[in-house]
Amino acid sequence: MISRIRVPLGFAVAAAVFYFATPNGTSMVIGLPFALLGLSFRFLAAGVVKKDSQLATSGVYSLTRNPLYFGSSLLAVGFAIMSANLIAAALLLVPSAVIYPVVIRNEEAHLQRLFPDDFPVYRSKVPRFFPRLSSPFRPSFSVHQYVANREYKPALGFVGALVVLVAKWLWG
């Protein structure tokens, strides 16, 4: 259920965030690095994951079992800061805090069913959400896989959202 409403909910939240946002130079400078780091995590994860056919354990998946959700959370934090508005920030952060834990539990149960031998070993070595930067990093990335996962769509959304906030800041 929650998985099906994430995207439509995201568009509604974005519209409300843009309405309430009051970005300024300081909020943009502080929030943008968080958002860029989040986008980077999503980018690197999408170049590794082959949904339902292979357990992703390399690249950023060697640091966290959920780099896409971790990246999305950093994006939300970055845009919450850039919005410089408590209502907009709450609209971004509360759904993430409520939806992602449920989605992660469901997806991990799914991975346990798909990969009953490999997933428990992976789960015992790699943290669920916050990356363990001291973990051994095994580089891995495929542009072909990135495109196959259509991760360019969130990247385009990032650019569009950033343009709206910059326009609102400059022409308020």
C-alpha positions as CSV (number, residue, x, y, z in Angstrom):
1,M,0.0,0.0,0.0
2,I,2.6,2.6,1.1
3,S,4.8,1.7,-1.9
4,R,2.0,2.6,-4.3
5,I,1.3,6.0,-2.8
6,R,4.9,7.2,-2.4
7,V,5.3,8.8,-5.9
8,P,1.8,10.5,-6.0
9,L,2.4,11.7,-2.4
10,G,5.8,13.0,-3.4
11,F,4.3,15.3,-6.1
12,A,1.6,16.6,-3.7
13,V,4.3,17.2,-1.0
14,A,6.5,19.0,-3.5
15,A,3.8,21.4,-4.5
16,A,3.1,22.2,-0.9
17,V,6.8,22.6,-0.1
18,F,7.2,25.0,-3.1
19,Y,4.2,27.0,-1.9
20,F,5.5,27.4,1.7
21,A,9.2,27.7,0.9
22,T,11.0,30.9,1.6
23,P,14.6,30.1,0.5
24,N,17.4,32.5,1.1
25,G,21.2,32.5,0.3
26,T,22.1,31.0,3.7
27,S,19.5,28.2,3.5
28,M,20.6,27.4,0.0
29,V,24.3,27.3,0.9
30,I,23.7,25.1,3.9
31,G,21.1,22.7,2.4
32,L,22.6,22.2,-1.0
33,P,25.5,20.0,0.1
34,F,23.1,17.6,1.9
35,A,20.9,17.4,-1.2
36,L,23.9,16.8,-3.4
37,L,25.3,14.1,-1.1
38,G,21.8,12.4,-1.2
39,L,21.7,12.6,-4.9
40,S,25.2,11.1,-5.1
41,F,24.1,8.1,-2.9
42,R,21.1,7.6,-5.2
43,F,23.2,7.8,-8.3
44,L,25.8,5.4,-7.0
45,A,23.2,2.9,-5.8
46,A,21.2,2.9,-9.0
47,G,24.4,2.0,-10.9
48,V,24.7,-1.2,-8.8
49,V,21.2,-2.6,-8.0
50,K,19.6,-5.2,-10.2
51,K,16.2,-5.5,-8.6
52,D,15.0,-9.0,-7.7
53,S,17.7,-10.7,-9.8
54,Q,20.8,-10.2,-7.8
55,L,21.6,-9.1,-4.2
56,A,23.4,-5.8,-4.4
57,T,26.4,-5.9,-1.9
58,S,29.0,-3.8,-3.7
59,G,29.5,-0.1,-4.2
60,V,27.5,2.0,-1.8
61,Y,25.6,-1.2,-0.9
62,S,28.8,-2.2,1.0
63,L,28.2,0.8,3.3
64,T,24.5,0.6,3.9
65,R,21.8,-1.9,2.9
66,N,19.5,1.0,1.8
67,P,21.6,3.6,0.0
68,L,18.6,4.7,-2.2
69,Y,16.5,5.5,0.9
70,F,19.5,7.0,2.8
71,G,20.1,9.2,-0.3
72,S,16.4,10.2,-0.5
73,S,16.5,11.1,3.2
74,L,19.5,13.3,2.7
75,L,17.7,14.9,-0.3
76,A,14.8,15.6,2.0
77,V,17.0,17.1,4.7
78,G,18.8,19.3,2.1
79,F,15.5,20.6,0.6
80,A,14.0,21.1,4.0
81,I,17.0,23.3,4.9
82,M,16.9,25.1,1.6
83,S,13.1,25.8,2.0
84,A,13.8,27.8,5.1
85,N,10.3,27.2,6.3
86,L,9.2,24.9,9.2
87,I,6.0,23.8,7.5
88,A,7.8,22.9,4.3
89,A,10.5,21.1,6.3
90,A,7.9,19.1,8.2
91,L,6.2,18.2,4.9
92,L,9.5,16.8,3.6
93,L,10.8,15.1,6.8
94,V,7.7,13.6,8.4
95,P,6.7,11.4,5.5
96,S,10.2,10.1,5.1
97,A,10.4,9.3,8.8
98,V,7.0,7.5,8.6
99,I,7.2,5.8,5.2
100,Y,10.8,4.7,4.8
101,P,11.0,2.4,7.9
102,V,7.9,0.5,6.7
103,V,9.1,0.2,3.1
104,I,12.6,-0.9,4.3
105,R,11.2,-3.6,6.5
106,N,9.0,-4.9,3.7
107,E,11.8,-4.8,1.1
108,E,14.2,-6.6,3.5
109,A,11.6,-9.3,4.1
110,H,11.3,-9.6,0.3
111,L,15.1,-9.9,-0.1
112,Q,15.1,-12.5,2.7
113,R,12.6,-14.6,0.6
114,L,14.6,-14.1,-2.7
115,F,18.0,-14.7,-1.2
116,P,17.6,-16.9,1.8
117,D,21.3,-17.9,2.0
118,D,23.0,-14.6,1.0
119,F,20.8,-11.9,2.6
120,P,21.3,-13.0,6.3
121,V,25.1,-12.9,5.8
122,Y,24.9,-9.5,4.1
123,R,22.5,-8.2,6.8
124,S,24.9,-9.2,9.6
125,K,27.8,-7.2,8.0
126,V,26.2,-4.1,6.6
127,P,24.0,-1.6,8.6
128,R,20.4,-1.1,7.6
129,F,20.3,2.7,7.0
130,F,23.2,4.9,8.2
131,P,26.4,4.0,6.3
132,R,29.3,2.6,8.2
133,L,32.1,4.5,6.6
134,S,34.7,2.2,8.1
135,S,33.3,-0.7,6.2
136,P,35.4,-2.1,3.4
137,F,34.3,-0.3,0.2
138,R,34.1,-2.5,-2.9
139,P,33.7,-0.1,-5.8
140,S,31.0,-0.9,-8.4
141,F,29.0,1.1,-10.9
142,S,27.5,0.6,-14.3
143,V,26.1,3.5,-16.4
144,H,24.0,0.9,-18.2
145,Q,22.4,-0.2,-14.9
146,Y,21.9,3.4,-13.8
147,V,20.0,4.1,-17.1
148,A,18.1,0.7,-16.8
149,N,17.0,1.8,-13.3
150,R,15.7,5.1,-14.7
151,E,17.5,7.0,-11.9
152,Y,17.8,9.9,-14.3
153,K,14.2,10.8,-13.4
154,P,14.9,11.7,-9.8
155,A,18.0,13.5,-11.0
156,L,15.9,15.6,-13.3
157,G,13.4,16.2,-10.5
158,F,16.3,17.4,-8.3
159,V,17.3,19.9,-11.0
160,G,13.7,21.1,-11.4
161,A,13.2,21.5,-7.7
162,L,16.4,23.3,-7.3
163,V,15.4,25.7,-10.2
164,V,12.1,26.4,-8.4
165,L,13.8,27.2,-5.1
166,V,16.4,29.4,-6.7
167,A,13.7,31.3,-8.6
168,K,11.7,31.7,-5.5
169,W,14.8,33.0,-3.6
170,L,15.8,35.4,-6.4
171,W,12.4,36.6,-7.4
172,G,10.4,35.7,-4.3
